[in-house]
Amino acid sequence: MSSAEESRQAKVIDELRVFIKKVLSDPTIAVKSVEIARKYRNEPNANELIAREISANTTIRIPENWSRADHMFLDILDEVLDDEEALY
């Protein structure tokens, strides 16, 4: 693994650590994020709408230019909704 790749991975890990700390310090973030994702899931440009509303309504900030961690968060939200649908 190159040092550039290791540096990118370290950055993603740092971003995820900050995110996890925010979620643990304010448990409503997870609930709000899932509700927002559910609201926009089937819309065109759903991830953009989800990112914008999460940024506006929680302490999570998803910038216009998404990082790998931001993409991972949005993908995980989609997986959570997939799992939710599979239960019903």
C-alpha positions as a LaTeX table, in Angstrom:
\begin{tabular}{lrrr}
\hline
Residue & $x$ (\AA) & $y$ (\AA) & $z$ (\AA) \\
\hline
Met1 & 0.00 & 0.00 & 0.00 \\
Ser2 & 1.39 & 3.39 & $-0.96$ \\
Ser3 & 1.83 & 6.18 & 1.55 \\
Ala4 & $-0.74$ & 8.25 & $-0.38$ \\
Glu5 & $-3.32$ & 5.49 & 0.01 \\
Glu6 & $-2.44$ & 5.13 & 3.70 \\
Ser7 & $-2.89$ & 8.88 & 4.12 \\
Arg8 & $-6.33$ & 8.75 & 2.43 \\
Gln9 & $-7.38$ & 5.86 & 4.65 \\
Ala10 & $-6.20$ & 7.70 & 7.75 \\
Lys11 & $-8.26$ & 10.73 & 6.70 \\
Val12 & $-11.39$ & 8.59 & 6.22 \\
Ile13 & $-10.84$ & 6.97 & 9.61 \\
Asp14 & $-10.45$ & 10.38 & 11.26 \\
Glu15 & $-13.66$ & 11.63 & 9.62 \\
Leu16 & $-15.54$ & 8.53 & 10.73 \\
Arg17 & $-14.22$ & 8.92 & 14.29 \\
Val18 & $-15.55$ & 12.49 & 14.45 \\
Phe19 & $-18.88$ & 11.34 & 13.03 \\
Ile20 & $-19.20$ & 8.45 & 15.50 \\
Lys21 & $-18.42$ & 10.80 & 18.40 \\
Lys22 & $-21.18$ & 13.17 & 17.24 \\
Val23 & $-23.70$ & 10.33 & 16.95 \\
Leu24 & $-22.82$ & 8.99 & 20.38 \\
Ser25 & $-23.05$ & 12.44 & 21.96 \\
Asp26 & $-26.45$ & 13.14 & 20.31 \\
Pro27 & $-28.45$ & 9.97 & 19.68 \\
Thr28 & $-31.13$ & 11.92 & 17.81 \\
Ile29 & $-28.71$ & 12.29 & 14.87 \\
Ala30 & $-29.14$ & 8.67 & 13.82 \\
Val31 & $-32.93$ & 8.84 & 14.06 \\
Lys32 & $-33.10$ & 12.14 & 12.17 \\
Ser33 & $-30.71$ & 10.90 & 9.49 \\
Val34 & $-32.77$ & 7.77 & 8.84 \\
Glu35 & $-36.01$ & 9.79 & 8.76 \\
Ile36 & $-34.48$ & 12.22 & 6.26 \\
Ala37 & $-33.12$ & 9.37 & 4.11 \\
Arg38 & $-36.52$ & 7.70 & 4.14 \\
Lys39 & $-38.17$ & 10.97 & 3.06 \\
Tyr40 & $-35.94$ & 11.46 & $-0.01$ \\
Arg41 & $-34.96$ & 7.90 & $-0.89$ \\
Asn42 & $-36.91$ & 7.61 & $-4.14$ \\
Glu43 & $-36.36$ & 11.18 & $-5.33$ \\
Pro44 & $-34.03$ & 12.12 & $-8.19$ \\
Asn45 & $-30.69$ & 13.20 & $-6.68$ \\
Ala46 & $-31.75$ & 11.61 & $-3.40$ \\
Asn47 & $-28.27$ & 11.60 & $-1.88$ \\
Glu48 & $-27.82$ & 15.31 & $-2.54$ \\
Leu49 & $-31.19$ & 16.08 & $-0.93$ \\
Ile50 & $-30.41$ & 13.82 & 2.02 \\
Ala51 & $-26.96$ & 15.35 & 2.54 \\
Arg52 & $-28.33$ & 18.89 & 2.37 \\
Glu53 & $-31.13$ & 18.26 & 4.86 \\
Ile54 & $-28.94$ & 16.32 & 7.29 \\
Ser55 & $-26.45$ & 19.21 & 7.21 \\
Ala56 & $-29.23$ & 21.72 & 7.83 \\
Asn57 & $-30.93$ & 19.82 & 10.66 \\
Thr58 & $-28.14$ & 18.09 & 12.61 \\
Thr59 & $-24.59$ & 18.76 & 13.73 \\
Ile60 & $-23.38$ & 16.54 & 10.86 \\
Arg61 & $-21.96$ & 18.63 & 8.01 \\
Ile62 & $-21.78$ & 17.05 & 4.57 \\
Pro63 & $-20.04$ & 19.49 & 2.21 \\
Glu64 & $-20.82$ & 19.89 & $-1.50$ \\
Asn65 & $-17.71$ & 17.90 & $-2.41$ \\
Trp66 & $-18.23$ & 14.62 & $-0.61$ \\
Ser67 & $-15.35$ & 12.75 & 0.94 \\
Arg68 & $-15.11$ & 8.97 & 0.96 \\
Ala69 & $-16.49$ & 9.02 & 4.50 \\
Asp70 & $-19.49$ & 11.09 & 3.36 \\
His71 & $-20.18$ & 8.59 & 0.57 \\
Met72 & $-19.88$ & 5.74 & 3.07 \\
Phe73 & $-22.37$ & 7.41 & 5.42 \\
Leu74 & $-24.92$ & 7.91 & 2.63 \\
Asp75 & $-24.41$ & 4.33 & 1.42 \\
Ile76 & $-24.91$ & 3.01 & 4.95 \\
Leu77 & $-28.14$ & 5.00 & 5.30 \\
Asp78 & $-29.36$ & 3.35 & 2.09 \\
Glu79 & $-28.40$ & $-0.09$ & 3.44 \\
Val80 & $-30.30$ & 0.61 & 6.67 \\
Leu81 & $-33.40$ & 1.43 & 4.63 \\
Asp82 & $-32.90$ & $-1.72$ & 2.54 \\
Asp83 & $-32.77$ & $-3.76$ & 5.76 \\
Glu84 & $-35.84$ & $-1.97$ & 7.06 \\
Glu85 & $-37.79$ & $-2.79$ & 3.88 \\
Ala86 & $-36.69$ & $-6.43$ & 4.04 \\
Leu87 & $-38.31$ & $-6.72$ & 7.47 \\
Tyr88 & $-41.71$ & $-5.57$ & 6.20 \\
\hline
\end{tabular}
